[in-house]
Amino acid sequence: MTLHAAVAAVLVAFAPPARGGDGACTVEVGPGERFTQGRDAVVQPGEHLQHVTALRGRVVIRGGAEVDEAMALGGDLVLEPGARVNGSVNSVGGNVFIQGNAWVSGDAVSLGGEVQRSKESWVGGNVIALAVKVGDQTLARAISERLGDLARCTVVQVRAHPAAAAGDDGGKTL
């Protein structure tokens, strides 16, 4: 998990709820990316995506599918046997399941849950799980409750970023 993602997770989990306005947000999704909210983001066999993200849903990468980076916010991240991730997998508020001979070249991280992997799986980076409980409140529950504040996100499909032609990512963030 990048420092940016870790900081964002902590802010989401422990920041006070937003007040005023309509509470809406906009998520830009470019070519080779998939974003879902309130449902599973499933990558099918034969697909290759750069980024896949689920907000309040699971990310499921089927065998024969390939993803560069994957993140589940408020849900589990599941790599089925034969799935391949060229970078890292991150779950904030859920678990990471690496099944069968699934392959992750980077880190496998769960903030608020567990990382469970089969003996046949391969992870090239670190395997990190951080589950914290304070009284009756768990980190996963705190994250999930705060993600409810983002329930009205609008997803905008972007064909190409104008700044990409200039070699800049345009400051695109999620």
Buried (B, 14 or more C-beta within 10 A) or exposed (E): BEEEBBEBBBEBBEEEEEEEEEEEBEBBBBEEBBBBBEEBBBBEEEBEBBBBBBBBBBBBBBBBBBBBBBBBBBBBBBBBBBBBBBBBBBBBBBBBBBBBBBBBBBBBBBBBBBBBBBEEBEBBBEBBBBEEEEEEEBBBBBBBBBBEBBEEBEBEEBEEBEEBEEEEEEEBEB
